[in-house]
Amino acid sequence: MVDHPDRVDHADVPIYHSVAQALHLRIDQLDQGHFERPHLAPREVTILHWIAHGKSNDEIALILGNKRPTIATHIKRIFAKLDVTDRASAAVQGIKYGIISV
């Protein structure tokens, strides 16, 4: 609960962070005038979809019938292909490149 009009509810911070990243990436895209879409394997696209929907590695493994280390390996590859270091950035890049939608 917010106790002052200038404060943001702690639960809303990840949403604001994602919106700020998406805006920043879109501005970069407009500055460049074009972008090259990274190629993700079909399984990586599926995993990125679940990342964007807030699923943990354990949840994704359960959904896809894989083991957690397999999912972790896919996520490392996704991060490398999208040139990111965290899940939120991966989701934003996936949306930016039209790989996934939410």
Gaussian input, Z-matrix of N, CA and C with variables (Angstrom, degrees):
# hf/3-21g

backbone

0 1
 N
 C     1     B1
 C     2     B2     1     A1
 N     3     B3     2     A2     1     D1
 C     4     B4     3     A3     2     D2
 C     5     B5     4     A4     3     D3
 N     6     B6     5     A5     4     D4
 C     7     B7     6     A6     5     D5
 C     8     B8     7     A7     6     D6
 N     9     B9     8     A8     7     D7
 C    10    B10     9     A9     8     D8
 C    11    B11    10    A10     9     D9
 N    12    B12    11    A11    10    D10
 C    13    B13    12    A12    11    D11
 C    14    B14    13    A13    12    D12
 N    15    B15    14    A14    13    D13
 C    16    B16    15    A15    14    D14
 C    17    B17    16    A16    15    D15
 N    18    B18    17    A17    16    D16
 C    19    B19    18    A18    17    D17
 C    20    B20    19    A19    18    D18
 N    21    B21    20    A20    19    D19
 C    22    B22    21    A21    20    D20
 C    23    B23    22    A22    21    D21
 N    24    B24    23    A23    22    D22
 C    25    B25    24    A24    23    D23
 C    26    B26    25    A25    24    D24
 N    27    B27    26    A26    25    D25
 C    28    B28    27    A27    26    D26
 C    29    B29    28    A28    27    D27
 N    30    B30    29    A29    28    D28
 C    31    B31    30    A30    29    D29
 C    32    B32    31    A31    30    D30
 N    33    B33    32    A32    31    D31
 C    34    B34    33    A33    32    D32
 C    35    B35    34    A34    33    D33
 N    36    B36    35    A35    34    D34
 C    37    B37    36    A36    35    D35
 C    38    B38    37    A37    36    D36
 N    39    B39    38    A38    37    D37
 C    40    B40    39    A39    38    D38
 C    41    B41    40    A40    39    D39
 N    42    B42    41    A41    40    D40
 C    43    B43    42    A42    41    D41
 C    44    B44    43    A43    42    D42
 N    45    B45    44    A44    43    D43
 C    46    B46    45    A45    44    D44
 C    47    B47    46    A46    45    D45
 N    48    B48    47    A47    46    D46
 C    49    B49    48    A48    47    D47
 C    50    B50    49    A49    48    D48
 N    51    B51    50    A50    49    D49
 C    52    B52    51    A51    50    D50
 C    53    B53    52    A52    51    D51
 N    54    B54    53    A53    52    D52
 C    55    B55    54    A54    53    D53
 C    56    B56    55    A55    54    D54
 N    57    B57    56    A56    55    D55
 C    58    B58    57    A57    56    D56
 C    59    B59    58    A58    57    D57
 N    60    B60    59    A59    58    D58
 C    61    B61    60    A60    59    D59
 C    62    B62    61    A61    60    D60
 N    63    B63    62    A62    61    D61
 C    64    B64    63    A63    62    D62
 C    65    B65    64    A64    63    D63
 N    66    B66    65    A65    64    D64
 C    67    B67    66    A66    65    D65
 C    68    B68    67    A67    66    D66
 N    69    B69    68    A68    67    D67
 C    70    B70    69    A69    68    D68
 C    71    B71    70    A70    69    D69
 N    72    B72    71    A71    70    D70
 C    73    B73    72    A72    71    D71
 C    74    B74    73    A73    72    D72
 N    75    B75    74    A74    73    D73
 C    76    B76    75    A75    74    D74
 C    77    B77    76    A76    75    D75
 N    78    B78    77    A77    76    D76
 C    79    B79    78    A78    77    D77
 C    80    B80    79    A79    78    D78
 N    81    B81    80    A80    79    D79
 C    82    B82    81    A81    80    D80
 C    83    B83    82    A82    81    D81
 N    84    B84    83    A83    82    D82
 C    85    B85    84    A84    83    D83
 C    86    B86    85    A85    84    D84
 N    87    B87    86    A86    85    D85
 C    88    B88    87    A87    86    D86
 C    89    B89    88    A88    87    D87
 N    90    B90    89    A89    88    D88
 C    91    B91    90    A90    89    D89
 C    92    B92    91    A91    90    D90
 N    93    B93    92    A92    91    D91
 C    94    B94    93    A93    92    D92
 C    95    B95    94    A94    93    D93
 N    96    B96    95    A95    94    D94
 C    97    B97    96    A96    95    D95
 C    98    B98    97    A97    96    D96
 N    99    B99    98    A98    97    D97
 C   100   B100    99    A99    98    D98
 C   101   B101   100   A100    99    D99
 N   102   B102   101   A101   100   D100
 C   103   B103   102   A102   101   D101
 C   104   B104   103   A103   102   D102
 N   105   B105   104   A104   103   D103
 C   106   B106   105   A105   104   D104
 C   107   B107   106   A106   105   D105
 N   108   B108   107   A107   106   D106
 C   109   B109   108   A108   107   D107
 C   110   B110   109   A109   108   D108
 N   111   B111   110   A110   109   D109
 C   112   B112   111   A111   110   D110
 C   113   B113   112   A112   111   D111
 N   114   B114   113   A113   112   D112
 C   115   B115   114   A114   113   D113
 C   116   B116   115   A115   114   D114
 N   117   B117   116   A116   115   D115
 C   118   B118   117   A117   116   D116
 C   119   B119   118   A118   117   D117
 N   120   B120   119   A119   118   D118
 C   121   B121   120   A120   119   D119
 C   122   B122   121   A121   120   D120
 N   123   B123   122   A122   121   D121
 C   124   B124   123   A123   122   D122
 C   125   B125   124   A124   123   D123
 N   126   B126   125   A125   124   D124
 C   127   B127   126   A126   125   D125
 C   128   B128   127   A127   126   D126
 N   129   B129   128   A128   127   D127
 C   130   B130   129   A129   128   D128
 C   131   B131   130   A130   129   D129
 N   132   B132   131   A131   130   D130
 C   133   B133   132   A132   131   D131
 C   134   B134   133   A133   132   D132
 N   135   B135   134   A134   133   D133
 C   136   B136   135   A135   134   D134
 C   137   B137   136   A136   135   D135
 N   138   B138   137   A137   136   D136
 C   139   B139   138   A138   137   D137
 C   140   B140   139   A139   138   D138
 N   141   B141   140   A140   139   D139
 C   142   B142   141   A141   140   D140
 C   143   B143   142   A142   141   D141
 N   144   B144   143   A143   142   D142
 C   145   B145   144   A144   143   D143
 C   146   B146   145   A145   144   D144
 N   147   B147   146   A146   145   D145
 C   148   B148   147   A147   146   D146
 C   149   B149   148   A148   147   D147
 N   150   B150   149   A149   148   D148
 C   151   B151   150   A150   149   D149
 C   152   B152   151   A151   150   D150
 N   153   B153   152   A152   151   D151
 C   154   B154   153   A153   152   D152
 C   155   B155   154   A154   153   D153
 N   156   B156   155   A155   154   D154
 C   157   B157   156   A156   155   D155
 C   158   B158   157   A157   156   D156
 N   159   B159   158   A158   157   D157
 C   160   B160   159   A159   158   D158
 C   161   B161   160   A160   159   D159
 N   162   B162   161   A161   160   D160
 C   163   B163   162   A162   161   D161
 C   164   B164   163   A163   162   D162
 N   165   B165   164   A164   163   D163
 C   166   B166   165   A165   164   D164
 C   167   B167   166   A166   165   D165
 N   168   B168   167   A167   166   D166
 C   169   B169   168   A168   167   D167
 C   170   B170   169   A169   168   D168
 N   171   B171   170   A170   169   D169
 C   172   B172   171   A171   170   D170
 C   173   B173   172   A172   171   D171
 N   174   B174   173   A173   172   D172
 C   175   B175   174   A174   173   D173
 C   176   B176   175   A175   174   D174
 N   177   B177   176   A176   175   D175
 C   178   B178   177   A177   176   D176
 C   179   B179   178   A178   177   D177
 N   180   B180   179   A179   178   D178
 C   181   B181   180   A180   179   D179
 C   182   B182   181   A181   180   D180
 N   183   B183   182   A182   181   D181
 C   184   B184   183   A183   182   D182
 C   185   B185   184   A184   183   D183
 N   186   B186   185   A185   184   D184
 C   187   B187   186   A186   185   D185
 C   188   B188   187   A187   186   D186
 N   189   B189   188   A188   187   D187
 C   190   B190   189   A189   188   D188
 C   191   B191   190   A190   189   D189
 N   192   B192   191   A191   190   D190
 C   193   B193   192   A192   191   D191
 C   194   B194   193   A193   192   D192
 N   195   B195   194   A194   193   D193
 C   196   B196   195   A195   194   D194
 C   197   B197   196   A196   195   D195
 N   198   B198   197   A197   196   D196
 C   199   B199   198   A198   197   D197
 C   200   B200   199   A199   198   D198
 N   201   B201   200   A200   199   D199
 C   202   B202   201   A201   200   D200
 C   203   B203   202   A202   201   D201
 N   204   B204   203   A203   202   D202
 C   205   B205   204   A204   203   D203
 C   206   B206   205   A205   204   D204
 N   207   B207   206   A206   205   D205
 C   208   B208   207   A207   206   D206
 C   209   B209   208   A208   207   D207
 N   210   B210   209   A209   208   D208
 C   211   B211   210   A210   209   D209
 C   212   B212   211   A211   210   D210
 N   213   B213   212   A212   211   D211
 C   214   B214   213   A213   212   D212
 C   215   B215   214   A214   213   D213
 N   216   B216   215   A215   214   D214
 C   217   B217   216   A216   215   D215
 C   218   B218   217   A217   216   D216
 N   219   B219   218   A218   217   D217
 C   220   B220   219   A219   218   D218
 C   221   B221   220   A220   219   D219
 N   222   B222   221   A221   220   D220
 C   223   B223   222   A222   221   D221
 C   224   B224   223   A223   222   D222
 N   225   B225   224   A224   223   D223
 C   226   B226   225   A225   224   D224
 C   227   B227   226   A226   225   D225
 N   228   B228   227   A227   226   D226
 C   229   B229   228   A228   227   D227
 C   230   B230   229   A229   228   D228
 N   231   B231   230   A230   229   D229
 C   232   B232   231   A231   230   D230
 C   233   B233   232   A232   231   D231
 N   234   B234   233   A233   232   D232
 C   235   B235   234   A234   233   D233
 C   236   B236   235   A235   234   D234
 N   237   B237   236   A236   235   D235
 C   238   B238   237   A237   236   D236
 C   239   B239   238   A238   237   D237
 N   240   B240   239   A239   238   D238
 C   241   B241   240   A240   239   D239
 C   242   B242   241   A241   240   D240
 N   243   B243   242   A242   241   D241
 C   244   B244   243   A243   242   D242
 C   245   B245   244   A244   243   D243
 N   246   B246   245   A245   244   D244
 C   247   B247   246   A246   245   D245
 C   248   B248   247   A247   246   D246
 N   249   B249   248   A248   247   D247
 C   250   B250   249   A249   248   D248
 C   251   B251   250   A250   249   D249
 N   252   B252   251   A251   250   D250
 C   253   B253   252   A252   251   D251
 C   254   B254   253   A253   252   D252
 N   255   B255   254   A254   253   D253
 C   256   B256   255   A255   254   D254
 C   257   B257   256   A256   255   D255
 N   258   B258   257   A257   256   D256
 C   259   B259   258   A258   257   D257
 C   260   B260   259   A259   258   D258
 N   261   B261   260   A260   259   D259
 C   262   B262   261   A261   260   D260
 C   263   B263   262   A262   261   D261
 N   264   B264   263   A263   262   D262
 C   265   B265   264   A264   263   D263
 C   266   B266   265   A265   264   D264
 N   267   B267   266   A266   265   D265
 C   268   B268   267   A267   266   D266
 C   269   B269   268   A268   267   D267
 N   270   B270   269   A269   268   D268
 C   271   B271   270   A270   269   D269
 C   272   B272   271   A271   270   D270
 N   273   B273   272   A272   271   D271
 C   274   B274   273   A273   272   D272
 C   275   B275   274   A274   273   D273
 N   276   B276   275   A275   274   D274
 C   277   B277   276   A276   275   D275
 C   278   B278   277   A277   276   D276
 N   279   B279   278   A278   277   D277
 C   280   B280   279   A279   278   D278
 C   281   B281   280   A280   279   D279
 N   282   B282   281   A281   280   D280
 C   283   B283   282   A282   281   D281
 C   284   B284   283   A283   282   D282
 N   285   B285   284   A284   283   D283
 C   286   B286   285   A285   284   D284
 C   287   B287   286   A286   285   D285
 N   288   B288   287   A287   286   D286
 C   289   B289   288   A288   287   D287
 C   290   B290   289   A289   288   D288
 N   291   B291   290   A290   289   D289
 C   292   B292   291   A291   290   D290
 C   293   B293   292   A292   291   D291
 N   294   B294   293   A293   292   D292
 C   295   B295   294   A294   293   D293
 C   296   B296   295   A295   294   D294
 N   297   B297   296   A296   295   D295
 C   298   B298   297   A297   296   D296
 C   299   B299   298   A298   297   D297
 N   300   B300   299   A299   298   D298
 C   301   B301   300   A300   299   D299
 C   302   B302   301   A301   300   D300
 N   303   B303   302   A302   301   D301
 C   304   B304   303   A303   302   D302
 C   305   B305   304   A304   303   D303

   B1=1.4485
   B2=1.5200
   B3=1.3164
   B4=1.4554
   B5=1.5184
   B6=1.3440
   B7=1.4631
   B8=1.5226
   B9=1.3228
   B10=1.4615
   B11=1.5308
   B12=1.3359
   B13=1.4668
   B14=1.5349
   B15=1.3248
   B16=1.4646
   B17=1.5190
   B18=1.3136
   B19=1.4608
   B20=1.5251
   B21=1.3069
   B22=1.4614
   B23=1.5246
   B24=1.3190
   B25=1.4498
   B26=1.5254
   B27=1.3229
   B28=1.4649
   B29=1.5307
   B30=1.3058
   B31=1.4666
   B32=1.5314
   B33=1.3296
   B34=1.4648
   B35=1.5302
   B36=1.3182
   B37=1.4608
   B38=1.5292
   B39=1.3503
   B40=1.4740
   B41=1.5257
   B42=1.3106
   B43=1.4655
   B44=1.5200
   B45=1.3357
   B46=1.4618
   B47=1.5248
   B48=1.3304
   B49=1.4591
   B50=1.5320
   B51=1.3154
   B52=1.4718
   B53=1.5239
   B54=1.3082
   B55=1.4673
   B56=1.5236
   B57=1.3342
   B58=1.4604
   B59=1.5201
   B60=1.3370
   B61=1.4630
   B62=1.5233
   B63=1.3179
   B64=1.4623
   B65=1.5292
   B66=1.3081
   B67=1.4559
   B68=1.5216
   B69=1.3145
   B70=1.4650
   B71=1.5288
   B72=1.3234
   B73=1.4581
   B74=1.5228
   B75=1.3221
   B76=1.4690
   B77=1.5222
   B78=1.3194
   B79=1.4679
   B80=1.5205
   B81=1.3330
   B82=1.4624
   B83=1.5196
   B84=1.3138
   B85=1.4582
   B86=1.5239
   B87=1.3094
   B88=1.4592
   B89=1.5228
   B90=1.3324
   B91=1.4628
   B92=1.5231
   B93=1.3251
   B94=1.4563
   B95=1.5279
   B96=1.2963
   B97=1.4554
   B98=1.5193
   B99=1.3179
   B100=1.4591
   B101=1.5242
   B102=1.2962
   B103=1.4559
   B104=1.5212
   B105=1.3137
   B106=1.4542
   B107=1.5218
   B108=1.2993
   B109=1.4643
   B110=1.5291
   B111=1.3347
   B112=1.4638
   B113=1.5346
   B114=1.3292
   B115=1.4567
   B116=1.5249
   B117=1.3176
   B118=1.4519
   B119=1.5238
   B120=1.3208
   B121=1.4575
   B122=1.5323
   B123=1.3181
   B124=1.4733
   B125=1.5324
   B126=1.3214
   B127=1.4645
   B128=1.5337
   B129=1.3219
   B130=1.4667
   B131=1.5229
   B132=1.3278
   B133=1.4703
   B134=1.5274
   B135=1.3100
   B136=1.4668
   B137=1.5222
   B138=1.3138
   B139=1.4638
   B140=1.5223
   B141=1.3235
   B142=1.4628
   B143=1.5283
   B144=1.3135
   B145=1.4720
   B146=1.5377
   B147=1.3218
   B148=1.4603
   B149=1.5296
   B150=1.3230
   B151=1.4683
   B152=1.5217
   B153=1.3191
   B154=1.4665
   B155=1.5231
   B156=1.3183
   B157=1.4630
   B158=1.5322
   B159=1.3299
   B160=1.4575
   B161=1.5162
   B162=1.3133
   B163=1.4655
   B164=1.5303
   B165=1.3136
   B166=1.4647
   B167=1.5308
   B168=1.3258
   B169=1.4710
   B170=1.5226
   B171=1.3307
   B172=1.4675
   B173=1.5279
   B174=1.3203
   B175=1.4648
   B176=1.5312
   B177=1.3373
   B178=1.4611
   B179=1.5257
   B180=1.3300
   B181=1.4670
   B182=1.5233
   B183=1.3161
   B184=1.4592
   B185=1.5343
   B186=1.3194
   B187=1.4683
   B188=1.5271
   B189=1.3398
   B190=1.4678
   B191=1.5216
   B192=1.3289
   B193=1.4564
   B194=1.5183
   B195=1.3286
   B196=1.4664
   B197=1.5164
   B198=1.3138
   B199=1.4565
   B200=1.5280
   B201=1.3326
   B202=1.4587
   B203=1.5309
   B204=1.3580
   B205=1.4702
   B206=1.5360
   B207=1.3151
   B208=1.4690
   B209=1.5170
   B210=1.3166
   B211=1.4627
   B212=1.5216
   B213=1.3226
   B214=1.4710
   B215=1.5252
   B216=1.3243
   B217=1.4673
   B218=1.5256
   B219=1.3195
   B220=1.4708
   B221=1.5267
   B222=1.3186
   B223=1.4606
   B224=1.5248
   B225=1.3119
   B226=1.4741
   B227=1.5285
   B228=1.3204
   B229=1.4699
   B230=1.5306
   B231=1.3269
   B232=1.4683
   B233=1.5215
   B234=1.3277
   B235=1.4683
   B236=1.5265
   B237=1.3201
   B238=1.4677
   B239=1.5294
   B240=1.3182
   B241=1.4647
   B242=1.5217
   B243=1.3424
   B244=1.4680
   B245=1.5252
   B246=1.3327
   B247=1.4646
   B248=1.5297
   B249=1.3415
   B250=1.4624
   B251=1.5247
   B252=1.3254
   B253=1.4601
   B254=1.5243
   B255=1.3356
   B256=1.4585
   B257=1.5270
   B258=1.3138
   B259=1.4625
   B260=1.5277
   B261=1.3181
   B262=1.4674
   B263=1.5273
   B264=1.3221
   B265=1.4645
   B266=1.5221
   B267=1.3219
   B268=1.4643
   B269=1.5237
   B270=1.3233
   B271=1.4698
   B272=1.5244
   B273=1.3274
   B274=1.4665
   B275=1.5292
   B276=1.3234
   B277=1.4592
   B278=1.5292
   B279=1.3128
   B280=1.4610
   B281=1.5239
   B282=1.3117
   B283=1.4659
   B284=1.5102
   B285=1.3321
   B286=1.4656
   B287=1.5147
   B288=1.3241
   B289=1.4559
   B290=1.5290
   B291=1.3219
   B292=1.4575
   B293=1.5183
   B294=1.3276
   B295=1.4605
   B296=1.5222
   B297=1.3278
   B298=1.4718
   B299=1.5246
   B300=1.3029
   B301=1.4613
   B302=1.5297
   B303=1.2964
   B304=1.4724
   B305=1.4991
   A1=109.09
   A2=117.13
   A3=122.87
   A4=108.61
   A5=115.64
   A6=119.66
   A7=112.95
   A8=117.73
   A9=122.19
   A10=107.58
   A11=118.54
   A12=119.80
   A13=114.61
   A14=118.65
   A15=121.44
   A16=112.81
   A17=118.50
   A18=122.04
   A19=110.39
   A20=114.26
   A21=121.64
   A22=108.27
   A23=116.09
   A24=120.38
   A25=108.96
   A26=117.32
   A27=122.38
   A28=112.04
   A29=117.32
   A30=121.30
   A31=112.21
   A32=117.66
   A33=121.54
   A34=113.43
   A35=118.03
   A36=121.38
   A37=112.62
   A38=120.14
   A39=118.33
   A40=113.12
   A41=117.31
   A42=120.59
   A43=109.95
   A44=116.94
   A45=121.02
   A46=110.94
   A47=116.34
   A48=121.14
   A49=109.73
   A50=117.30
   A51=121.20
   A52=111.52
   A53=116.69
   A54=120.49
   A55=110.32
   A56=116.78
   A57=120.44
   A58=110.91
   A59=117.28
   A60=120.14
   A61=110.97
   A62=116.75
   A63=120.30
   A64=110.40
   A65=116.99
   A66=121.15
   A67=110.94
   A68=116.15
   A69=120.31
   A70=110.93
   A71=116.61
   A72=120.14
   A73=111.65
   A74=116.90
   A75=120.13
   A76=110.55
   A77=117.04
   A78=120.33
   A79=110.10
   A80=117.05
   A81=120.63
   A82=110.89
   A83=116.34
   A84=121.68
   A85=110.40
   A86=116.88
   A87=120.20
   A88=111.17
   A89=116.81
   A90=120.97
   A91=111.04
   A92=116.67
   A93=120.92
   A94=111.65
   A95=116.71
   A96=120.89
   A97=114.33
   A98=117.19
   A99=120.92
   A100=108.58
   A101=115.98
   A102=120.15
   A103=109.03
   A104=114.46
   A105=120.15
   A106=108.40
   A107=115.59
   A108=121.14
   A109=110.40
   A110=117.41
   A111=119.65
   A112=110.25
   A113=116.21
   A114=120.50
   A115=109.72
   A116=116.14
   A117=121.93
   A118=108.41
   A119=115.45
   A120=120.97
   A121=109.17
   A122=117.89
   A123=120.26
   A124=113.41
   A125=118.17
   A126=121.00
   A127=110.45
   A128=116.63
   A129=120.47
   A130=111.04
   A131=116.55
   A132=120.23
   A133=109.90
   A134=116.20
   A135=120.52
   A136=110.85
   A137=116.76
   A138=120.61
   A139=110.18
   A140=117.41
   A141=120.39
   A142=110.99
   A143=116.30
   A144=121.13
   A145=110.21
   A146=116.52
   A147=119.98
   A148=111.78
   A149=117.35
   A150=120.34
   A151=109.31
   A152=116.30
   A153=121.05
   A154=112.03
   A155=116.30
   A156=120.27
   A157=111.95
   A158=116.34
   A159=121.20
   A160=115.98
   A161=117.40
   A162=119.75
   A163=110.60
   A164=116.26
   A165=122.56
   A166=109.35
   A167=116.34
   A168=119.92
   A169=110.82
   A170=116.26
   A171=120.00
   A172=111.43
   A173=116.74
   A174=120.33
   A175=111.16
   A176=116.75
   A177=120.20
   A178=110.23
   A179=116.37
   A180=120.41
   A181=110.71
   A182=116.64
   A183=121.15
   A184=110.57
   A185=116.75
   A186=121.23
   A187=111.21
   A188=115.66
   A189=120.16
   A190=113.91
   A191=116.54
   A192=119.70
   A193=113.31
   A194=115.72
   A195=121.35
   A196=109.78
   A197=115.19
   A198=120.77
   A199=108.63
   A200=115.24
   A201=120.92
   A202=112.87
   A203=119.82
   A204=118.86
   A205=113.64
   A206=116.42
   A207=120.30
   A208=109.97
   A209=116.42
   A210=121.14
   A211=109.66
   A212=117.08
   A213=121.01
   A214=110.93
   A215=117.27
   A216=121.45
   A217=110.69
   A218=116.46
   A219=120.21
   A220=110.32
   A221=116.81
   A222=120.21
   A223=110.52
   A224=118.17
   A225=120.34
   A226=110.60
   A227=116.52
   A228=120.43
   A229=111.14
   A230=116.16
   A231=120.71
   A232=109.37
   A233=116.88
   A234=120.90
   A235=110.73
   A236=116.92
   A237=120.74
   A238=110.83
   A239=116.86
   A240=120.51
   A241=112.23
   A242=116.26
   A243=120.35
   A244=112.33
   A245=116.51
   A246=122.77
   A247=111.31
   A248=115.21
   A249=122.10
   A250=109.70
   A251=115.67
   A252=120.23
   A253=113.42
   A254=117.37
   A255=118.73
   A256=110.64
   A257=115.03
   A258=122.29
   A259=112.66
   A260=116.79
   A261=120.17
   A262=110.57
   A263=116.27
   A264=120.30
   A265=110.98
   A266=116.93
   A267=120.44
   A268=110.12
   A269=116.68
   A270=120.48
   A271=110.98
   A272=116.24
   A273=120.31
   A274=110.59
   A275=117.11
   A276=120.49
   A277=110.27
   A278=116.96
   A279=120.20
   A280=112.05
   A281=115.42
   A282=120.31
   A283=110.28
   A284=116.23
   A285=121.23
   A286=111.28
   A287=117.13
   A288=121.26
   A289=113.12
   A290=117.35
   A291=120.10
   A292=113.36
   A293=116.12
   A294=120.77
   A295=109.96
   A296=115.37
   A297=121.88
   A298=108.78
   A299=115.57
   A300=121.76
   A301=107.01
   A302=115.20
   A303=119.39
   A304=110.65
   D1=136.15
   D2=-179.18
   D3=-86.13
   D4=127.82
   D5=-177.56
   D6=-102.63
   D7=2.22
   D8=-179.82
   D9=-151.12
   D10=140.12
   D11=-175.60
   D12=-63.73
   D13=-19.50
   D14=179.37
   D15=-90.71
   D16=0.62
   D17=-178.22
   D18=-102.81
   D19=152.22
   D20=179.45
   D21=-106.38
   D22=137.30
   D23=176.40
   D24=-61.71
   D25=133.63
   D26=-177.40
   D27=-54.55
   D28=-36.24
   D29=-178.69
   D30=-66.79
   D31=-22.42
   D32=-178.67
   D33=-87.16
   D34=-11.44
   D35=-176.22
   D36=-57.97
   D37=-46.70
   D38=179.00
   D39=-60.32
   D40=-34.70
   D41=179.03
   D42=-66.27
   D43=-46.88
   D44=178.57
   D45=-62.51
   D46=-37.43
   D47=178.92
   D48=-63.08
   D49=-45.73
   D50=179.92
   D51=-64.60
   D52=-41.27
   D53=178.89
   D54=-63.77
   D55=-42.83
   D56=178.95
   D57=-63.01
   D58=-41.69
   D59=178.17
   D60=-64.12
   D61=-43.72
   D62=-179.59
   D63=-62.31
   D64=-42.27
   D65=178.43
   D66=-63.17
   D67=-45.13
   D68=178.98
   D69=-60.35
   D70=-45.50
   D71=179.92
   D72=-64.17
   D73=-37.78
   D74=179.19
   D75=-66.53
   D76=-39.88
   D77=176.97
   D78=-62.82
   D79=-43.51
   D80=176.12
   D81=-58.57
   D82=-43.23
   D83=-179.38
   D84=-61.58
   D85=-44.17
   D86=179.51
   D87=-65.79
   D88=-36.54
   D89=177.90
   D90=-64.02
   D91=-38.68
   D92=-177.52
   D93=-79.84
   D94=-24.11
   D95=-179.83
   D96=79.06
   D97=-14.47
   D98=178.72
   D99=-162.01
   D100=168.53
   D101=176.00
   D102=-153.05
   D103=151.73
   D104=177.71
   D105=-99.66
   D106=125.59
   D107=-177.31
   D108=-79.84
   D109=122.64
   D110=176.72
   D111=-66.69
   D112=149.78
   D113=178.43
   D114=-95.18
   D115=118.75
   D116=174.38
   D117=-110.22
   D118=141.26
   D119=175.27
   D120=-65.47
   D121=156.09
   D122=-179.42
   D123=-52.61
   D124=-41.77
   D125=179.82
   D126=-65.54
   D127=-37.39
   D128=178.16
   D129=-65.86
   D130=-37.58
   D131=176.89
   D132=-63.13
   D133=-43.27
   D134=178.59
   D135=-61.33
   D136=-44.80
   D137=-179.99
   D138=-65.78
   D139=-41.17
   D140=177.39
   D141=-61.08
   D142=-39.04
   D143=175.77
   D144=-56.35
   D145=-47.90
   D146=-178.65
   D147=-69.41
   D148=-34.09
   D149=174.62
   D150=-60.20
   D151=-46.31
   D152=-179.26
   D153=-62.80
   D154=-23.94
   D155=177.99
   D156=-94.12
   D157=12.95
   D158=171.74
   D159=80.97
   D160=15.57
   D161=-179.03
   D162=-79.37
   D163=143.29
   D164=176.67
   D165=-80.44
   D166=168.99
   D167=176.78
   D168=-58.62
   D169=-42.37
   D170=178.96
   D171=-61.42
   D172=-43.23
   D173=-179.98
   D174=-65.93
   D175=-41.54
   D176=178.76
   D177=-63.99
   D178=-42.21
   D179=178.47
   D180=-59.42
   D181=-42.56
   D182=179.66
   D183=-65.56
   D184=-45.15
   D185=-179.68
   D186=-60.48
   D187=-43.37
   D188=-173.97
   D189=-92.10
   D190=-5.99
   D191=-179.74
   D192=71.90
   D193=31.24
   D194=177.97
   D195=-112.84
   D196=173.96
   D197=174.22
   D198=-91.23
   D199=154.03
   D200=-177.80
   D201=-56.34
   D202=-42.91
   D203=179.06
   D204=-61.78
   D205=-32.77
   D206=177.31
   D207=-64.55
   D208=-44.32
   D209=178.55
   D210=-63.29
   D211=-43.30
   D212=179.50
   D213=-59.58
   D214=-39.66
   D215=178.07
   D216=-64.30
   D217=-44.63
   D218=177.26
   D219=-59.89
   D220=-42.47
   D221=-177.92
   D222=-65.32
   D223=-39.61
   D224=175.78
   D225=-58.91
   D226=-41.79
   D227=178.95
   D228=-66.73
   D229=-40.19
   D230=177.77
   D231=-61.20
   D232=-47.49
   D233=179.40
   D234=-58.02
   D235=-43.57
   D236=-179.18
   D237=-64.53
   D238=-45.00
   D239=-178.28
   D240=-66.35
   D241=-34.16
   D242=-179.52
   D243=-91.85
   D244=-4.38
   D245=-179.98
   D246=57.84
   D247=52.06
   D248=178.98
   D249=-131.13
   D250=169.56
   D251=-179.03
   D252=-125.65
   D253=0.94
   D254=179.82
   D255=-147.06
   D256=165.42
   D257=-174.59
   D258=-65.23
   D259=-41.68
   D260=-179.28
   D261=-62.32
   D262=-44.27
   D263=178.98
   D264=-64.86
   D265=-38.32
   D266=177.86
   D267=-61.28
   D268=-45.01
   D269=179.40
   D270=-62.53
   D271=-44.17
   D272=-179.93
   D273=-62.82
   D274=-43.94
   D275=178.73
   D276=-64.63
   D277=-40.20
   D278=177.89
   D279=-59.13
   D280=-40.70
   D281=177.29
   D282=-69.68
   D283=-44.08
   D284=-179.45
   D285=-55.84
   D286=-44.96
   D287=-176.93
   D288=-84.23
   D289=-0.96
   D290=179.56
   D291=74.36
   D292=19.91
   D293=179.48
   D294=-75.66
   D295=-38.64
   D296=178.74
   D297=-134.38
   D298=166.24
   D299=170.64
   D300=-137.93
   D301=155.39
   D302=-179.79
   D303=-122.73

